[in-house]
Amino acid sequence: MEFVLIDGGNHINDAILARSVDIASTGTGGFLTLWAKAKGNPNLEVIGLGGSASGGMTMTTRNPTLKSLRDVTEKDRIAVPGIKTSLGAIILQMAVAKEFGDSQYARLDHLTVSLPYPEAVAAMLSGRSEITAHVASAPFSYMELESPGIHKVFNSVELFGHLTTIMAFTTQQFRSANPKLTASFVAALQDAIEFIAANKLEAARIYAETAKVKQPEAEILRIINDPDLRFTLVPAGIMSYANFMYRVGLLKLRPESWKDVFVRELHGLPGN
């Protein structure tokens, strides 16, 4: 079994079409895009295996005059992991729609620039690139906000409450062929979540040793203890994503319930 983390919707499509991925993890918006596109194709249909984290996506800026989304100008450039399809891009669109109305959801899309998190952080901290703002999750938003001259524009938890930011999924085909294996994965994911809750210091140590972006254990522990961040299997805010994306035309098909896009093992959880 191969498990990978995929940042953007286009990469998800490529990986699934190439059948190079058995189980993957990605942002909820990208997953819903794939779910809607693949629905009705038995070889490509996907199903969620659980959330792994819900937390805040923060838009930061080094532009001192940018206090809200209404202050963004044509001179600003906003880094997101992937244009239009990444979690950061969709959260930005949701925030824009909340501020200006659904018809204006793409108002700032032309100002977004696709950059992986580490590169976007480097651009923000250096102040020597075109990037003046960034939509990011922890620990990247933490790294930026601790730098002089960088401040918060918005946080998604403040705007929308807790939303699942990272979730695991597989194809219906793989699920049908490997029911015990996928059930074991869901159980292992729950075990990992419970381990983090019961052993925060050890979890911080493990992350600090294995992460590509190196940070001190104390910093990782601070992030784990952040009230905006929840490690949980419970799918949160799935319909908030789906309803928004359907309203503005990003999804041609909308699930009637969050249970439509997750395995039945999770249906007893208080998802939404």
C-alpha positions as CSV (number, residue, x, y, z in Angstrom):
1,M,0.0,0.0,0.0
2,E,1.3,3.4,-0.9
3,F,0.3,6.5,1.1
4,V,1.2,10.1,0.0
5,L,0.4,13.7,0.8
6,I,-0.8,15.7,-2.1
7,D,-1.1,19.5,-2.0
8,G,-3.3,20.5,-4.9
9,G,-6.3,19.2,-6.8
10,N,-4.5,18.8,-10.1
11,H,-1.9,16.6,-8.6
12,I,-4.6,14.5,-7.0
13,N,-6.2,13.9,-10.4
14,D,-2.8,13.0,-11.9
15,A,-2.0,10.5,-9.2
16,I,-5.3,8.8,-9.2
17,L,-5.5,8.6,-13.0
18,A,-2.0,7.1,-13.0
19,R,-3.1,4.6,-10.3
20,S,0.1,5.4,-8.5
21,V,-1.6,6.0,-5.1
22,D,-3.6,3.7,-2.9
23,I,-4.3,6.0,0.0
24,A,-3.6,9.7,-0.1
25,S,-4.0,12.8,2.1
26,T,-4.9,16.2,0.9
27,G,-6.9,19.4,1.6
28,T,-10.7,19.0,1.8
29,G,-11.4,21.3,-1.1
30,G,-9.2,19.3,-3.5
31,F,-10.8,16.1,-2.4
32,L,-14.3,17.4,-3.0
33,T,-13.2,18.5,-6.5
34,L,-12.0,15.0,-7.3
35,W,-15.1,13.4,-5.7
36,A,-17.4,15.4,-7.9
37,K,-15.4,14.8,-11.1
38,A,-15.0,11.1,-10.5
39,K,-18.6,10.4,-9.4
40,G,-20.1,7.8,-11.7
41,N,-16.8,6.4,-12.9
42,P,-16.3,3.1,-11.0
43,N,-12.6,3.1,-11.7
44,L,-12.0,6.6,-10.3
45,E,-14.6,7.2,-7.6
46,V,-13.1,8.2,-4.3
47,I,-14.1,8.0,-0.7
48,G,-12.9,9.7,2.5
49,L,-11.2,7.7,5.2
50,G,-11.3,10.4,7.8
51,G,-10.1,13.8,8.8
52,S,-6.7,14.0,10.4
53,A,-6.6,17.6,11.5
54,S,-8.8,20.7,11.6
55,G,-7.2,24.0,12.2
56,G,-6.7,27.6,11.1
57,M,-5.5,28.8,7.8
58,T,-4.0,32.2,8.3
59,M,-3.5,34.9,5.7
60,T,-0.4,36.9,6.7
61,T,1.1,39.9,5.0
62,R,4.2,42.1,5.1
63,N,2.3,45.0,3.5
64,P,1.7,47.4,6.4
65,T,-1.3,49.0,4.8
66,L,-3.1,45.6,4.2
67,K,-5.3,45.3,7.2
68,S,-8.3,43.4,5.6
69,L,-9.2,41.9,2.3
70,R,-10.6,45.2,1.2
71,D,-7.1,46.7,1.4
72,V,-5.6,44.2,-1.2
73,T,-4.3,46.1,-4.3
74,E,-3.1,45.2,-7.8
75,K,0.4,45.5,-6.5
76,D,0.0,42.7,-4.0
77,R,0.7,39.0,-4.7
78,I,-0.7,36.3,-2.5
79,A,1.1,33.0,-2.2
80,V,-1.0,29.8,-2.0
81,P,0.2,26.1,-2.5
82,G,-1.7,25.8,-5.7
83,I,-3.8,28.3,-7.7
84,K,-7.6,27.8,-7.4
85,T,-7.5,24.2,-6.2
86,S,-5.4,24.1,-3.1
87,L,-6.8,24.4,0.4
88,G,-5.2,27.8,0.8
89,A,-6.7,29.0,-2.5
90,I,-10.2,27.8,-1.6
91,I,-10.0,29.2,2.0
92,L,-9.1,32.6,0.4
93,Q,-12.0,32.3,-2.0
94,M,-14.4,31.6,0.9
95,A,-13.0,34.5,2.8
96,V,-13.4,36.8,-0.2
97,A,-17.0,35.6,-0.7
98,K,-17.8,36.3,2.9
99,E,-16.4,39.8,2.6
100,F,-17.7,40.8,-0.9
101,G,-20.4,38.2,-1.7
102,D,-20.5,34.9,-3.6
103,S,-20.4,36.5,-7.0
104,Q,-17.0,38.1,-6.1
105,Y,-15.4,34.9,-4.8
106,A,-12.7,34.9,-7.5
107,R,-12.0,38.6,-7.0
108,L,-8.4,38.0,-5.9
109,D,-7.5,34.9,-7.9
110,H,-5.5,36.8,-10.4
111,L,-3.2,38.0,-7.6
112,T,-2.4,34.5,-6.3
113,V,0.9,32.8,-7.0
114,S,1.5,29.1,-6.7
115,L,4.4,28.4,-4.2
116,P,5.1,25.5,-1.9
117,Y,4.9,26.5,1.8
118,P,8.7,26.6,2.4
119,E,9.3,28.8,-0.6
120,A,6.5,31.1,0.3
121,V,7.8,31.5,3.8
122,A,11.3,32.3,2.5
123,A,9.8,34.9,0.2
124,M,7.8,36.5,3.0
125,L,10.7,36.6,5.4
126,S,13.2,37.9,2.9
127,G,10.9,40.7,1.7
128,R,12.8,40.7,-1.6
129,S,10.2,39.1,-3.8
130,E,6.8,40.1,-5.3
131,I,5.0,38.1,-2.6
132,T,3.3,40.4,-0.1
133,A,0.9,37.9,1.5
134,H,0.5,34.2,2.1
135,V,-2.3,31.9,3.1
136,A,-0.8,29.1,5.2
137,S,-1.3,26.6,8.0
138,A,0.8,26.1,11.1
139,P,3.8,25.9,11.4
140,F,4.4,28.1,8.4
141,S,2.0,30.9,9.6
142,Y,3.7,30.8,13.0
143,M,7.1,31.3,11.4
144,E,5.9,34.3,9.5
145,L,4.0,36.0,12.3
146,E,7.1,35.8,14.6
147,S,9.0,37.9,12.1
148,P,8.9,41.7,12.5
149,G,6.8,43.5,10.0
150,I,4.5,40.6,9.3
151,H,0.9,40.6,10.6
152,K,-2.3,38.6,10.3
153,V,-5.1,39.6,7.9
154,F,-7.5,36.8,8.8
155,N,-7.7,33.4,10.3
156,S,-10.2,30.8,9.0
157,V,-11.3,29.6,12.4
158,E,-12.4,33.1,13.3
159,L,-14.4,33.3,10.0
160,F,-15.8,29.8,9.6
161,G,-15.2,27.8,12.8
162,H,-13.2,24.6,12.8
163,L,-12.9,23.0,9.3
164,T,-11.1,19.8,8.4
165,T,-8.0,21.0,6.7
166,I,-6.2,17.6,6.0
167,M,-8.0,14.4,5.3
168,A,-7.2,10.9,4.0
169,F,-9.0,9.2,1.1
170,T,-8.8,6.3,-1.3
171,T,-10.6,5.1,-4.4
172,Q,-13.8,3.1,-4.1
173,Q,-12.2,0.4,-6.1
174,F,-9.3,0.0,-3.7
175,R,-11.7,0.2,-0.8
176,S,-13.9,-2.6,-2.2
177,A,-10.9,-4.8,-3.0
178,N,-9.2,-4.2,0.4
179,P,-12.0,-3.7,3.0
180,K,-9.9,-5.0,5.9
181,L,-6.8,-2.9,4.9
182,T,-8.8,0.3,4.7
183,A,-10.5,-0.4,8.0
184,S,-7.1,-1.0,9.5
185,F,-5.9,2.3,8.1
186,V,-8.8,4.2,9.7
187,A,-8.1,2.5,13.0
188,A,-4.4,3.3,12.8
189,L,-5.2,7.0,12.0
190,Q,-7.4,7.1,15.1
191,D,-4.6,5.5,17.1
192,A,-2.2,8.2,15.9
193,I,-4.6,10.9,16.8
194,E,-5.1,9.5,20.3
195,F,-1.3,9.2,20.7
196,I,-0.8,12.8,19.9
197,A,-3.4,13.8,22.5
198,A,-1.9,11.6,25.2
199,N,1.8,12.2,24.4
200,K,2.1,15.7,23.1
201,L,5.8,16.1,24.0
202,E,6.7,12.8,22.4
203,A,4.7,13.6,19.3
204,A,6.5,17.0,19.1
205,R,9.9,15.1,19.3
206,I,8.9,12.7,16.5
207,Y,7.7,15.5,14.3
208,A,10.8,17.6,14.9
209,E,13.1,14.6,14.0
210,T,11.2,13.6,10.8
211,A,9.8,16.9,9.3
212,K,11.5,18.4,6.3
213,V,11.1,21.8,7.7
214,K,13.2,21.8,10.9
215,Q,11.9,23.4,14.0
216,P,12.6,23.0,17.8
217,E,10.5,20.6,19.7
218,A,9.3,23.4,21.9
219,E,7.9,25.2,18.9
220,I,6.1,22.1,17.6
221,L,4.7,21.5,21.1
222,R,3.3,25.1,21.1
223,I,1.6,24.4,17.8
224,I,0.1,21.1,19.0
225,N,-1.3,23.0,22.0
226,D,-2.8,25.7,19.8
227,P,-6.6,25.7,20.5
228,D,-7.2,26.4,16.8
229,L,-5.6,23.1,15.9
230,R,-7.5,19.8,16.5
231,F,-6.2,16.4,15.6
232,T,-9.4,14.4,15.0
233,L,-10.9,11.8,12.8
234,V,-14.3,13.6,12.8
235,P,-15.0,15.3,9.5
236,A,-15.6,19.0,10.3
237,G,-17.1,21.6,8.1
238,I,-17.3,19.3,5.0
239,M,-20.6,20.7,4.0
240,S,-19.4,24.3,4.5
241,Y,-16.8,23.6,1.8
242,A,-19.2,21.7,-0.4
243,N,-22.1,24.2,-0.2
244,F,-19.7,27.1,-1.0
245,M,-18.0,25.4,-3.8
246,Y,-21.3,24.3,-5.3
247,R,-22.9,27.8,-5.0
248,V,-20.1,29.5,-6.9
249,G,-19.7,26.7,-9.5
250,L,-16.5,25.0,-8.4
251,L,-18.4,21.8,-7.9
252,K,-21.0,20.5,-10.4
253,L,-22.2,17.9,-7.9
254,R,-22.8,18.5,-4.2
255,P,-23.1,15.7,-1.6
256,E,-26.3,15.8,0.3
257,S,-24.4,15.0,3.5
258,W,-20.8,14.6,4.7
259,K,-21.6,10.9,5.0
260,D,-21.9,10.7,1.2
261,V,-18.2,11.2,0.9
262,F,-16.8,9.2,3.9
263,V,-16.7,5.5,4.7
264,R,-19.5,4.1,6.8
265,E,-17.1,3.4,9.7
266,L,-17.2,7.1,10.4
267,H,-21.0,7.7,10.1
268,G,-21.5,7.4,13.9
269,L,-19.2,10.4,14.5
270,P,-20.6,13.9,15.0
271,G,-19.4,15.2,11.6
272,N,-20.9,18.0,9.6
